[in-house]
């Protein structure tokens, strides 16, 4: 997959997730059943995790490879590990 395809896929998923978020807000405003709101919220969280995965995959295949070729492997690996550690909290 090329960088433009990855970008298009990420943007598309963000738009879909944005639509779901608007739906959740409307559900809260209409006092919808709490469990229904939670189900939608959990779907948004899952979608965001998938988006993060796509972004990380793209980063590893572009920025990280480029940094390693330039001799900056320690720095770029440190960045990736810092993000990974924050995501595990």
C-alpha positions in Angstrom: 0.0 0.0 0.0 1.4 3.4 -0.8 1.4 6.5 1.4 -1.5 8.2 -0.4 -3.7 5.1 -0.1 -2.9 4.9 3.6 -3.7 8.6 4.0 -7.0 8.2 2.2 -8.0 5.2 4.3 -7.1 7.0 7.5 -9.2 10.1 6.4 -12.1 7.9 5.5 -12.1 6.1 8.8 -11.8 9.4 10.7 -14.9 10.7 8.8 -16.8 7.6 9.7 -15.7 7.9 13.3 -16.7 11.6 13.4 -20.2 10.6 12.2 -20.5 8.0 15.0 -19.3 10.6 17.6 -22.0 13.0 16.4 -24.5 10.2 16.8 -23.4 9.6 20.4 -23.7 13.3 21.2 -27.2 13.3 19.8 -28.1 10.2 21.8 -26.9 11.9 25.0 -28.9 15.1 24.1 -32.0 12.9 23.6 -31.4 11.0 26.8 -31.1 7.7 25.0 -30.7 4.5 27.0 -27.2 4.6 28.7 -26.2 1.1 27.5 -26.9 2.0 23.9 -24.7 5.1 24.3 -22.0 3.0 25.8 -22.1 0.5 22.9 -21.7 3.4 20.4 -18.9 4.9 22.5 -17.1 1.6 22.6 -17.4 1.3 18.8 -15.8 4.7 18.5 -12.9 3.6 20.8 -12.4 0.5 18.6 -12.4 2.6 15.5 -9.8 5.0 16.9 -7.6 2.2 17.9 -7.8 0.9 14.3 -6.9 4.4 13.0 -3.9 4.5 15.4 -2.8 1.1 14.1 -3.0 2.4 10.5 -1.0 5.5 11.4 1.6 3.5 13.2 1.9 1.0 10.3 2.4 4.0 8.0 5.0 5.6 10.3 7.0 2.4 10.6 7.1 2.0 6.8 8.0 5.6 6.0 9.4 7.7 8.8 11.1 5.0 10.8 12.7 3.4 7.8 13.9 6.9 6.6 15.3 7.7 10.1 17.1 4.4 10.3 18.7 4.9 6.9 19.9 8.3 8.2 21.4 6.7 11.3 18.8 8.0 13.7 17.5 4.6 14.8 17.9 5.2 18.5 15.8 8.3 18.5 13.0 7.0 16.3 12.8 3.7 18.2 12.6 5.7 21.4 9.7 7.7 20.0 7.8 4.6 18.9 8.4 3.0 22.3 7.2 6.1 24.2 3.9 6.1 22.2 3.5 2.3 22.7 4.0 2.7 26.5 1.5 5.5 26.7 -1.1 3.5 24.8 -0.8 0.6 27.3 -1.9 2.7 30.3 
